[in-house]
Amino acid sequence: MRAVLLLATVLALHAERQVERIGRGVVAVTMPDGRAFLSWRLLTSDTSGAEFQVYRHDGGQSTLITDAPLRGATFFVDEGAKQGVSYSVRSDNGESAPVSLSRQHYLSVPLQTLEGYTPNDASVGDLDGDGEYEIVLHQTGVGFDNSLAGVSSEPILEAYKLDGTMLWRINLGKNIREGAHYTQFLVYDFDGDGRAEVACKTADGSVDGTGAVIGDAQADYRNASGYVLSGPEYLTIFDGMTGKALATEEYIPPRGNVSSWGDNYGNRVDRFLAAVAYLDGERPSLVMTRGYYTRAVLVAWNWRDGKLTRLWTFDSDAGDASNRAYRGEGNHNLSVADVDGDGKDEILFGAAAIDDDGKGLYATGIGHGDAMHVYDHDPERPGLEVFHIQEKVSGEGANMRDARTGEVLWSKATVSGNEGPGRGLAVDIDPRHPGSEAWVSGGGIRGLFNAKGERISDRTPSSCNFAIWWDGDLLRELLDRTVITKWNWETSTEQVLLRGEGCESNNGTKATPVLSADLLGDWREEVIWRSADNKELRIYTTTIPTEYRFPSLMQDAQYRLSIAWQNVGYNQPPHPGFRLGGQ
């Protein structure tokens, strides 16, 4: 009940925001015993007592298969399922379109992967305005970390409907280098017309979804080491339905003198991040960044009325002298949340935060890290907290801070001589302790800690990668590689709930999914993995009953924006802006 009330409060606070209009999101998959598991969204537009009826469609015949209206959790198991049927769900808000029963536990999205390419990170948005999500997929060939020389493949973005219909392919061209830190793309309805756009960095030779070339098609700015350290850089807004380039502006900031970013060969100058944020509390803006090891620059843009306009620029090396404190504070990722409760979003930029007006909110001075998690980790404190790890040798290794003020609430030091943790996670996996449990990998820091920083176990889960709401309770499960596990807090062991047989994870040792999000069905999350042969995406959804009934997490402001930035840099799992856990 507490989670329901908190969700209602959060949604009320953000009632003035322009939000996407999503449909019922019905999903039907076959369970191992042959029965059909159906699930659908509860929407914020539904009444508190909304009732649902389920219909099975077989040929030309429709049959009501619920004995009485469903008033509880939004799922149903059809005992009389057979292949070839479809299902719809009816409520006071109307009836959903029929969806076919999948032959397996997952939905298959056929791909048209080019030879030499592999499906990688994805995002979602309603590209065609039908109220359901389409997938925008980053297809990668040969890529390189910024620290490594080499000529990469040309990055490709593709858009697919869930039935596998390809909408378009964008080739970013030879002057955009392939790698985790170069190509950050955003999928969101920035202008409020009911259809999502796609935004990303482009260059001469980028080809949009209609075949039109941006800039000089013949230009090749790659140097002998494969780096692109000269030539124009652009920011482009693409139409989500067609992939057509709608507007292109110069990317800000320009690279300028490469060595001024911390090295002379192109490592630090091309560290990019991106996010969507409601900076005015009403309409979404896109925030594109450059740099985080030394100089850090964040630029906010609006796409409205067919124009791409710059809203503000924050530069750690320009403006007020206090900006210098923001040098070197960034992560390989970022987060977005309304940390001060004014309805406007802030950018959590690693160990620092930038206010909605483009001014520095605080810089902790703790420095760069690989992971952070913004959430109501400690329910006994007001507001949100940030769990953050640091990569530096010795000194600070992990900490929990107040998201609004930057005050460090507790910290764990890296054991002398060790490099700091490479990964860290904070989610609720133990109902005996209020709030999240936190742990890290690396830095010599051992043990499982509660929300106050107290060690509660010498043993930790085997991974600290992604988290997912999968089974029927309010605790979070663990997602690593192609396996979902449940932490047993009594025995400090893990139980496997799902293995994605025939699937592969992405991004090497990062072992991340294509995407994890509440994409379909009830409030629990789905996971997308690529098939081992790269011919399809598989969307897995839970078939475990639950007693809880919540609106789709995608209708929570912070969670939805977490999905927009999930593909950025070193991918991190999403977190809602309200407390949803065991205590």
Secondary structure, 3 states (H helix, E strand, C coil): CHHHHHHHHHHHHCCCCCCCCCCCCCEEEECCCCCEEEECCECCCCCCCCCEEEEEEECCEEEECCCCCECCCCEEEECCCCCCCEEEEEECCEECCCEECCCCCEEEEECCCCCCCEEEEEEEECCCCCCCCEEEEEEECCCCCCCCCCCCCCCEEEEECCCCCEEEEEECCCCCCCCCCCCCCEEECCCCCCCCEEEEEEECCCECCCCCECCCCCCCCECCCCCECCCCEEEEEEECCCCCEEEEEECCCCCCCHHHHCCCCCCHHHCEEEEEECCCCCCCEEEEEECCCCCCEEEEEEEECCEEEEEEEEECCCCCHHHHHHCCCCCCCCEEECCCCCCCCEEEECCEEECCCCCEEEECCCCCCCCEEEECCCCCCCCCEEEEECCCECCEEEEEEECCCCCEEEEEECCCCCECCCEEEEECCCCCCCCCEEEEECCCCCCEECCCCCEEECCCCCCCCEEECCCCCCCCEEEECCEEEEEECCCCEEEEEEECCCEECECHHHCECCEEECCCCCCCCEEEEEECCCCEEEEECCCCCCCCCCECHHHCHHHHHHHHHCCCCCCCCCCCCCCCCCC
